[in-house]
Amino acid sequence: METLHQRIEEAVAAIRQRCEAKIRVGIILGTGLDAMADKVQDDTVIPYGEIPNFPLSTVEFHAGRLVIGTLGGQSVGVMKGRHHCYEGHTPQEVTFPVRVLRALGAEILIVTNAVGGMNPMMPPGTIVAVTDHINLMGVNPLVGPNDDTLGPRFPDMSQPYDRTLIDLAERVALEQRLAMAKGVLVGVLGPNLETAAEYRMLRGIGADVVSMSMVPENIVAIHAGMRVLGFSVVTDACLPDALKPADISEIVRTANEAGPHLDALVTGLLSKLDG
């Protein structure tokens, strides 16, 4: 059987045949937030299906393309669409693109997603810089044999989301007069949304927003020695005492409306990165 290292090398070799640029920042775009990829300059667009060992996205709102180019003066590799464990992918498959971005040179990973908001001070449309997470997905992409060339057996998670990058995001948001909150994300498996009792429990253990993504990608990025910045866009209010049926089209519309503000925030942040 091929090792993980070999599968990464195959994917990187195929990408290098299309684009030789070294990536500094990897970006993963969530539901309704993929318009940012259209702002990448001098871009090379590669469908996931043309990258060896890349899983295919089966979710309607995830395009499934890797976009390599320049954004905010930085060399970026942008995943236009992600993968989820609820699609039937293993945690290792979900996070394989993070491994590839790292092998392409990415030192920083910016992860975005659409989330349910359980904090009443974070209504739909709020951009949240994730400061920490709680993994209730029941899976972990690091389970199994560890390849010491990719990362340590027991990676430290005392700072899963880089505080210096969060501080920079706060400064950029202030300069651009964009509202940005900070909060804790809890990751669940999905695909069903939560019950009122579950929202109450998740809020009670310290989470502000809930998601079916970001956590596995963060774990692998930390394992690989990357600095991570997470942005969540609240797309629906998940208040247990005033819970309404979820409307997926409304969730996507809210993400689309917040997208330009998130684009401006990320682009502004990239333009201020040192080095």
C-alpha positions in Angstrom: 0.0 0.0 0.0 1.1 3.5 -0.7 2.1 5.6 2.3 0.6 9.0 3.0 3.9 10.6 2.1 3.7 8.9 -1.4 0.1 10.0 -1.9 1.1 13.6 -1.0 4.0 13.5 -3.4 1.8 12.3 -6.3 -0.7 15.1 -5.7 2.1 17.7 -5.5 3.8 16.4 -8.7 0.5 16.7 -10.6 -0.1 20.2 -9.4 3.5 21.2 -10.2 3.0 20.2 -13.8 0.3 22.9 -14.0 1.8 25.6 -11.7 5.3 25.9 -10.2 4.5 28.8 -7.8 5.4 28.2 -4.2 2.4 28.8 -1.9 2.7 30.8 1.3 -0.9 30.8 2.5 -3.5 28.0 2.1 -7.2 29.1 2.2 -10.2 26.8 2.6 -13.5 28.3 1.6 -16.8 27.1 3.2 -20.4 27.1 2.1 -21.4 30.3 0.3 -18.0 31.8 0.7 -16.2 30.7 -2.4 -16.4 34.1 -4.3 -13.1 34.9 -2.7 -11.4 32.5 -5.1 -12.6 34.6 -8.0 -10.4 37.5 -6.8 -7.2 35.5 -7.0 -4.9 37.1 -9.7 -2.7 35.2 -12.2 -4.6 32.1 -11.2 -4.2 28.5 -12.2 -7.4 26.5 -11.6 -7.3 22.7 -11.1 -10.4 20.6 -10.5 -10.1 18.2 -7.6 -10.7 15.3 -10.0 -7.5 16.1 -11.8 -5.3 15.9 -8.6 -4.3 12.3 -7.7 -5.7 11.1 -4.3 -7.8 14.2 -3.8 -11.3 13.3 -2.6 -14.2 14.7 -4.6 -16.7 17.0 -3.0 -20.3 15.8 -3.1 -21.9 18.9 -1.5 -23.9 21.1 -3.8 -22.4 24.4 -2.5 -18.7 23.2 -2.8 -17.3 23.7 -6.3 -14.3 21.4 -6.0 -11.4 23.4 -7.5 -7.9 24.4 -6.3 -7.0 27.9 -7.3 -3.4 29.0 -7.1 -2.2 32.6 -7.7 -1.9 35.9 -5.8 -4.2 37.5 -3.3 -3.4 40.5 -1.1 0.2 40.3 -2.4 0.7 36.8 -1.1 1.1 33.5 -3.0 -2.0 31.5 -2.2 -3.6 28.1 -2.8 -7.3 28.4 -2.4 -9.6 25.4 -2.0 -12.9 26.4 -3.6 -14.9 23.8 -1.6 -14.0 21.4 1.1 -14.7 17.8 2.1 -16.7 16.6 5.1 -16.7 13.4 7.1 -20.5 13.2 6.8 -20.1 12.7 3.0 -18.5 9.4 3.8 -14.9 10.5 3.7 -12.5 9.4 6.4 -10.9 12.1 8.5 -7.6 11.4 6.7 -9.3 12.0 3.3 -11.0 15.2 4.5 -7.6 16.6 5.6 -5.5 15.3 2.7 -5.7 18.7 0.9 -4.2 20.4 4.0 -1.2 18.0 3.7 -0.9 18.9 0.0 -1.0 22.7 0.7 1.7 22.2 3.3 3.8 20.3 0.9 3.3 23.1 -1.7 5.0 25.5 0.8 2.0 26.9 2.8 3.1 28.1 6.2 -0.3 29.6 7.1 -3.7 28.1 6.8 -6.9 30.3 6.7 -10.0 28.2 7.2 -13.5 29.6 6.7 -16.9 28.1 7.2 -20.6 28.8 7.6 -21.8 28.0 11.2 -24.8 28.0 13.5 -24.7 30.8 16.1 -25.6 29.8 19.7 -24.4 33.1 21.3 -27.2 35.6 21.2 -24.6 38.3 20.7 -23.6 36.8 17.4 -26.6 37.1 15.1 -26.7 35.8 11.5 -24.2 37.7 9.3 -21.6 37.9 12.1 -18.0 37.2 11.2 -16.3 35.3 14.0 -12.6 34.8 14.4 -12.2 31.4 16.0 -10.1 31.4 19.2 -10.4 27.8 20.1 -12.5 24.7 19.4 -14.1 21.7 21.0 -14.0 18.4 19.0 -17.2 16.5 19.4 -17.0 14.9 15.9 -16.1 11.6 17.3 -13.1 11.3 14.9 -9.6 12.5 14.7 -7.4 12.6 11.5 -4.3 11.7 13.5 -5.5 8.3 14.6 -3.3 5.5 13.3 0.4 5.2 12.6 2.2 8.5 12.7 4.6 9.7 10.0 7.3 11.6 12.0 8.3 13.4 8.8 4.9 15.0 8.6 4.5 15.9 12.3 4.9 14.7 15.9 2.9 11.8 17.4 1.5 14.1 20.1 1.0 17.7 18.7 0.5 20.4 21.2 -3.0 22.2 20.9 -2.5 25.0 23.5 -2.8 27.5 20.6 -4.8 25.9 17.8 -5.7 29.3 16.3 -2.7 31.7 16.1 -3.1 34.6 18.5 -0.8 36.9 16.5 -2.9 36.3 13.4 -6.1 36.9 15.4 -4.7 40.2 16.7 -3.8 41.2 13.1 -7.4 40.3 12.0 -8.7 42.6 14.7 -6.6 45.5 13.6 -7.6 45.0 9.9 -11.3 44.8 10.9 -11.0 48.0 12.9 -9.2 49.8 10.0 -11.9 48.6 7.5 -14.7 49.3 10.0 -15.9 45.7 9.8 -17.6 44.1 12.7 -15.8 41.0 13.9 -16.4 38.9 17.0 -14.2 36.3 18.6 -15.5 32.9 19.8 -15.2 29.2 20.4 -16.3 26.7 17.7 -17.6 23.2 18.5 -17.3 20.6 15.7 -20.0 18.0 15.3 -20.2 15.2 12.7 -23.5 16.0 11.0 -25.1 16.0 8.5 -28.3 16.7 10.4 -28.6 19.9 12.3 -28.9 19.9 16.1 -31.9 19.6 18.3 -32.8 22.3 20.8 -31.5 20.2 23.7 -28.2 19.7 21.8 -27.8 23.4 21.2 -28.4 24.1 24.8 -25.8 21.5 25.8 -23.2 22.8 23.3 -23.7 26.4 24.5 -23.4 25.2 28.1 -20.0 23.6 27.5 -18.6 26.9 26.2 -19.2 27.0 22.5 -20.4 30.1 20.6 -20.8 28.6 17.2 -21.3 25.0 15.8 -19.9 23.5 12.6 -19.4 20.3 10.7 -16.0 21.3 9.5 -12.8 23.2 10.3 -11.7 21.1 13.3 -10.1 18.2 11.4 -8.3 20.6 9.1 -7.0 22.6 12.0 -5.7 19.5 13.8 -3.7 18.4 10.7 -2.4 21.9 10.0 -1.1 22.1 13.6 0.4 18.6 13.3 2.1 19.8 10.1 3.6 22.9 11.9 1.3 25.5 10.2 -0.2 28.7 11.8 -3.9 28.6 11.6 -6.5 31.4 11.4 -10.2 30.4 11.4 -13.1 32.6 10.3 -16.7 31.5 10.8 -19.7 33.3 9.3 -22.9 32.8 11.4 -25.7 31.9 9.0 -28.5 30.9 11.3 -29.6 31.5 14.8 -29.5 28.4 16.9 -31.1 29.6 20.1 -32.8 26.6 21.8 -35.7 28.6 23.3 -36.5 30.3 19.9 -35.5 27.6 17.5 -37.0 27.7 14.0 -36.7 25.1 11.2 -33.5 25.5 9.2 -33.7 26.9 5.7 -30.6 25.8 3.7 -31.3 28.4 1.0 -31.4 31.1 3.6 -28.2 29.9 5.2 -26.4 30.1 1.8 -27.9 33.5 1.1 -26.6 34.8 4.5 -23.1 33.4 3.8 -23.2 35.0 0.3 -24.1 38.4 1.8 -21.3 38.2 4.4 -18.8 37.0 1.8 -17.6 40.4 0.5 -16.9 41.5 4.1 -14.9 38.4 4.8 -13.1 38.8 1.4 -12.1 42.3 2.4 -10.9 41.2 5.8 -8.8 38.3 4.5 -7.3 40.3 1.6 -6.5 43.2 4.0 -4.9 40.7 6.4 -2.8 39.1 3.7 -1.5 42.5 2.6 -0.2 43.1 6.1 1.6 39.8 6.7 5.3 40.1 7.5 7.9 38.7 5.2 
